[in-house]
């Protein structure tokens, strides 16, 4: 079960209290109480694990570590450990207490959501000419708290689209360890199959048939997933009587549902070229050229063809990563 919308409560750590103590060294006098450590902060960090929100299915109250209390002999308390919560790339962090929202769109991106409380001062910091033996200290401040809604908005970096039986699941399996069901049937599956190619989430988007945008089949449900996808891999099959018409059918459904979908970056693949002659492949490519569409012939059983697909995926992955900070 994929969790894509969950509300949790987070609490940053409380600051430790300052100490009241006096120097124990022989012939030494004066205050020596250390300050308390700061409480741990709460961060959210984006990762390429699409199921990362599943950790919050039952555990909904999360607390960062408190700062330790100050001690004698000028020893400050240790700061509390920060709590870093991993969420999938594309998660929108909604702070329900202050209506702040932020979407994490790159792997490794972090956001501070709750700041830990400051540690209290020990009596050493309250010394002065007229206070040589202060008994004063501060308690630590509480950490920030918030109710946070986590909404997975981006279901995949690359969406595999096309009519049923064009080889989307086979391509997904060849690129990832998704192990989605593959069969020669002219109807669609009931849920998207997901896989990970290094830092990229790939999704076989089902439900796309003629009339999908008007509610036929499960099309409307899965067209929403395409809204959350950056790049489309559009597959057509050499087994089709008219691959160009198949391509136009899907493009029409995308535009009818939401005109912005037709503006997404798209790579078109003529799949299953191992089943037909070179002459037929050339004719299909020529037909796509007539409508000004560049189509790449591939076969999941041909390693050289798959290397071309992987090159495109590697370029997409490079664009997705957070640039390394310069020294």
C-alpha positions as CSV (number, residue, x, y, z in Angstrom):
1,X,0.0,0.0,0.0
2,X,1.4,3.4,-1.1
3,X,0.9,6.2,1.5
4,X,0.7,9.5,-0.4
5,X,-1.1,11.8,2.1
6,X,-0.6,11.7,5.9
7,X,-0.7,14.1,8.8
8,X,1.8,13.9,11.7
9,X,2.8,15.9,14.7
10,X,6.4,16.9,15.2
11,X,8.2,18.4,18.2
12,X,11.7,19.8,18.2
13,X,13.9,19.1,21.3
14,X,13.8,21.2,24.5
15,X,16.9,23.1,25.5
16,X,18.7,21.8,28.6
17,X,18.8,23.9,31.8
18,X,21.9,25.7,33.0
19,X,23.7,24.5,36.1
20,X,24.5,26.2,39.4
21,X,27.9,25.1,40.5
22,X,31.1,26.5,41.9
23,X,34.8,25.8,41.0
24,X,36.0,22.7,42.8
25,X,39.7,23.3,42.1
26,X,41.9,24.0,45.0
27,X,42.5,27.7,45.7
28,X,39.9,28.5,43.0
29,X,36.6,30.4,43.6
30,X,33.7,31.5,41.6
31,X,30.8,30.2,39.6
32,X,31.4,27.2,37.3
33,X,28.0,26.1,36.1
34,X,27.8,25.2,32.4
35,X,24.9,26.1,30.1
36,X,22.4,23.6,28.7
37,X,22.6,22.3,25.2
38,X,20.2,23.3,22.5
39,X,17.4,21.0,21.6
40,X,17.5,19.1,18.3
41,X,15.8,20.5,15.2
42,X,13.4,18.7,12.9
43,X,14.2,18.5,9.2
44,X,12.5,16.9,6.3
45,X,14.8,15.5,3.6
46,X,13.8,14.3,0.1
47,X,15.0,10.8,-1.0
48,X,14.2,8.6,-4.0
49,X,12.2,6.1,-2.0
50,X,8.6,6.4,-3.2
51,X,7.3,4.5,-0.2
52,X,9.1,6.6,2.4
53,X,5.8,8.0,3.8
54,X,4.8,4.5,4.8
55,X,6.9,5.0,8.0
56,X,4.2,7.5,9.2
57,X,1.3,5.1,8.8
58,X,1.3,4.2,12.5
59,X,3.9,6.4,14.1
60,X,2.5,9.9,13.9
61,X,4.1,11.7,16.9
62,X,7.8,12.4,16.3
63,X,10.2,14.2,18.7
64,X,13.7,15.4,18.3
65,X,16.2,14.8,21.1
66,X,16.3,17.3,24.0
67,X,19.5,19.2,24.9
68,X,21.4,17.9,27.9
69,X,21.6,20.0,31.1
70,X,24.7,22.0,31.9
71,X,27.1,20.5,34.5
72,X,29.7,21.7,36.9
73,X,33.3,22.7,36.1
74,X,32.2,24.9,33.1
75,X,30.9,21.9,31.2
76,X,28.0,22.8,28.8
77,X,25.4,20.2,28.1
78,X,25.4,18.4,24.7
79,X,23.1,19.6,22.0
80,X,20.2,17.3,21.1
81,X,20.5,15.2,17.9
82,X,18.5,16.7,15.0
83,X,15.6,14.6,13.7
84,X,15.8,14.2,9.9
85,X,12.7,12.7,8.5
86,X,13.0,11.1,5.0
87,X,10.2,11.8,2.5
88,X,9.9,11.0,-1.2
89,X,11.0,13.6,-3.8
90,X,7.9,15.6,-4.7
91,X,6.4,15.7,-1.2
92,X,4.7,18.9,-0.2
93,X,5.3,19.8,3.4
94,X,2.2,21.7,4.8
95,X,2.7,23.3,8.2
96,X,-0.9,23.4,9.4
97,X,-0.1,25.7,12.3
98,X,1.2,28.6,10.2
99,X,-0.1,27.7,6.7
100,X,3.4,27.4,5.3
101,X,3.9,25.0,2.4
102,X,7.1,23.9,0.6
103,X,7.6,21.2,-2.0
104,X,10.8,19.2,-2.0
105,X,11.7,18.7,-5.7
106,X,15.3,17.5,-5.7
107,X,17.0,14.6,-4.0
108,X,18.9,15.6,-0.9
109,X,16.9,18.8,-0.4
110,X,16.2,19.7,3.2
111,X,13.8,22.0,5.0
112,X,13.8,23.0,8.7
113,X,10.3,22.7,10.0
114,X,10.7,22.9,13.8
115,X,13.6,24.6,15.6
116,X,15.0,23.2,18.8
117,X,14.8,25.3,22.0
118,X,17.9,27.2,23.2
119,X,19.7,25.9,26.2
120,X,19.6,27.9,29.4
121,X,22.6,29.7,30.8
122,X,24.5,28.4,33.7
123,X,25.5,30.6,36.7
124,X,29.0,31.1,35.2
125,X,27.5,33.5,32.6
126,X,25.7,35.5,35.4
127,X,29.0,36.4,37.2
128,X,29.9,40.1,37.6
129,X,31.7,42.5,39.9
130,X,28.8,42.7,42.2
131,X,27.7,39.0,41.7
132,X,30.7,36.9,42.6
133,X,28.6,33.9,43.7
134,X,25.5,34.0,41.5
135,X,22.8,31.4,42.1
136,X,21.0,32.4,39.0
137,X,20.5,30.1,36.0
138,X,18.0,29.6,33.1
139,X,15.8,26.7,32.2
140,X,15.9,25.6,28.6
141,X,13.3,26.9,26.1
142,X,10.8,24.4,24.6
143,X,11.3,23.4,21.0
144,X,8.8,24.3,18.3
145,X,5.9,22.0,17.6
146,X,3.7,21.7,14.5
147,X,1.1,19.6,12.9
148,X,2.4,18.7,9.4
149,X,0.6,17.3,6.4
150,X,2.8,15.4,4.0
151,X,1.3,15.2,0.5
152,X,3.1,13.2,-2.2
153,X,2.4,15.2,-5.3
154,X,5.0,13.9,-7.7
155,X,4.4,10.3,-8.2
156,X,7.2,9.7,-10.8
157,X,10.0,11.5,-12.7
158,X,9.1,9.5,-15.9
159,X,5.7,8.3,-16.8
160,X,5.3,5.5,-19.4
161,X,2.2,6.1,-21.4
162,X,0.5,4.6,-24.4
163,X,-2.4,2.4,-25.3
164,X,-2.6,-1.0,-23.6
165,X,-0.3,-3.8,-24.8
166,X,2.4,-1.5,-26.2
167,X,5.1,-2.9,-23.9
168,X,5.1,-0.4,-21.0
169,X,5.4,-3.0,-18.3
170,X,8.1,-4.9,-20.2
171,X,10.2,-1.7,-20.5
172,X,9.7,-0.9,-16.8
173,X,10.9,-4.3,-15.9
174,X,13.9,-4.1,-18.2
175,X,15.0,-0.8,-16.6
176,X,14.1,-1.5,-12.9
177,X,13.3,-4.4,-10.6
178,X,9.6,-3.6,-10.6
179,X,8.6,-7.1,-11.8
180,X,5.2,-5.9,-13.0
181,X,2.8,-8.3,-14.7
182,X,3.4,-8.7,-18.4
183,X,0.8,-10.3,-20.7
184,X,-0.6,-9.9,-24.2
185,X,-4.0,-8.5,-23.4
186,X,-5.9,-5.6,-25.0
187,X,-7.0,-4.0,-21.8
188,X,-5.4,-2.0,-19.0
189,X,-4.1,-2.9,-15.5
190,X,-5.8,-1.5,-12.4
191,X,-3.0,0.4,-10.8
192,X,0.3,2.0,-11.8
193,X,3.4,-0.1,-11.6
194,X,6.4,1.7,-10.1
195,X,10.1,1.2,-10.3
196,X,13.3,3.0,-9.5
197,X,16.1,3.6,-12.0
198,X,19.0,4.9,-9.9
199,X,17.7,8.3,-8.7
200,X,14.6,8.3,-10.9
201,X,11.1,7.0,-10.1
202,X,9.4,5.4,-13.2
203,X,5.7,4.7,-13.5
204,X,3.8,2.6,-16.0
205,X,0.6,4.7,-16.2
206,X,-2.4,2.5,-16.9
207,X,-5.9,3.5,-17.7
208,X,-5.2,5.3,-21.0
209,X,-7.7,4.3,-23.7
210,X,-9.8,6.3,-26.0
211,X,-12.3,8.2,-24.0
212,X,-10.2,8.2,-20.8
213,X,-10.5,11.9,-20.4
214,X,-14.3,11.7,-20.2
215,X,-14.2,8.9,-17.5
216,X,-14.0,5.8,-19.6
217,X,-12.2,3.0,-17.9
218,X,-9.9,4.2,-15.1
219,X,-8.5,7.0,-17.2
220,X,-9.3,10.0,-15.2
221,X,-7.8,8.6,-12.0
222,X,-4.5,7.9,-13.7
223,X,-4.4,11.0,-15.9
224,X,-4.0,12.8,-12.5
225,X,-0.8,10.9,-12.0
226,X,0.5,12.3,-15.3
227,X,0.0,15.8,-14.0
228,X,2.6,14.9,-11.4
229,X,5.1,13.5,-13.8
230,X,8.0,15.6,-15.3
231,X,8.8,13.6,-18.5
232,X,6.7,11.3,-20.6
233,X,7.9,8.2,-22.4
234,X,5.2,7.6,-25.1
235,X,5.2,4.0,-26.4
236,X,3.6,2.8,-29.6
237,X,3.8,-0.8,-30.9
238,X,4.9,-2.1,-34.2
239,X,2.1,-4.6,-33.9
240,X,-0.5,-1.8,-34.4
241,X,-2.2,-1.3,-37.7
242,X,-1.6,2.4,-37.4
243,X,0.9,3.5,-34.7
244,X,0.5,7.2,-35.6
245,X,-3.2,7.0,-35.0
246,X,-2.5,5.3,-31.6
247,X,-0.1,8.1,-30.8
248,X,-2.7,10.8,-31.7
249,X,-5.3,9.0,-29.6
250,X,-3.3,9.3,-26.4
251,X,-2.2,12.9,-27.2
252,X,-5.9,13.8,-27.7
253,X,-6.8,12.3,-24.3
254,X,-4.0,14.3,-22.6
255,X,-5.1,17.5,-24.1
256,X,-8.8,17.0,-23.4
257,X,-8.1,16.3,-19.8
258,X,-5.7,19.1,-19.2
259,X,-4.1,21.1,-22.1
260,X,-0.9,21.6,-20.1
261,X,-0.2,17.8,-20.2
262,X,0.4,18.1,-23.9
263,X,3.2,20.6,-23.2
264,X,5.2,18.1,-21.1
265,X,8.6,16.9,-22.3
266,X,8.0,13.8,-24.3
267,X,10.1,11.0,-25.8
268,X,8.4,8.7,-28.4
269,X,9.5,5.1,-28.7
270,X,8.5,2.6,-31.4
271,X,8.5,-0.6,-29.3
272,X,8.7,-4.3,-30.3
273,X,10.9,-3.8,-33.3
274,X,12.1,-7.3,-32.9
275,X,8.7,-8.6,-34.2
276,X,8.7,-6.9,-37.6
277,X,11.1,-6.3,-40.5
278,X,13.4,-3.4,-41.0
279,X,11.3,-2.2,-43.9
280,X,8.2,-1.9,-41.7
281,X,10.2,0.0,-39.0
282,X,11.4,2.5,-41.6
283,X,7.8,3.1,-42.8
284,X,6.6,3.8,-39.3
285,X,9.5,6.2,-38.6
286,X,8.7,8.0,-41.9
287,X,5.1,8.4,-40.9
288,X,6.0,10.0,-37.6
289,X,8.4,12.3,-39.4
290,X,5.5,13.5,-41.5
291,X,3.8,14.8,-38.3
292,X,7.1,16.2,-37.1
293,X,7.6,13.7,-34.3
294,X,11.0,12.1,-33.7
295,X,10.4,8.5,-32.8
296,X,13.1,6.1,-31.6
297,X,12.8,2.4,-32.4
298,X,13.5,0.1,-29.5
299,X,13.2,-3.4,-28.2
300,X,13.5,-4.5,-24.6
301,X,15.3,-7.6,-25.8
302,X,18.1,-5.6,-27.5
303,X,20.7,-4.3,-25.2
304,X,22.0,-1.7,-27.7
305,X,18.4,-0.2,-27.9
306,X,18.1,-0.2,-24.2
307,X,21.4,1.7,-23.8
308,X,19.8,4.6,-25.8
309,X,16.9,4.7,-23.4
310,X,19.2,4.6,-20.4
311,X,21.2,7.5,-21.9
312,X,18.0,9.6,-21.8
313,X,17.3,8.5,-18.3
314,X,20.8,9.4,-17.1
315,X,20.4,12.9,-18.5
316,X,17.1,13.3,-16.7
317,X,18.7,12.1,-13.4
318,X,21.6,14.6,-13.8
319,X,19.1,17.4,-14.1
320,X,17.2,16.2,-11.0
321,X,20.2,16.1,-8.6
322,X,21.0,19.0,-6.3
323,X,24.2,20.7,-7.5
324,X,27.2,20.0,-5.3
325,X,28.3,23.0,-3.2
326,X,31.5,24.5,-4.2
327,X,34.3,24.6,-1.7
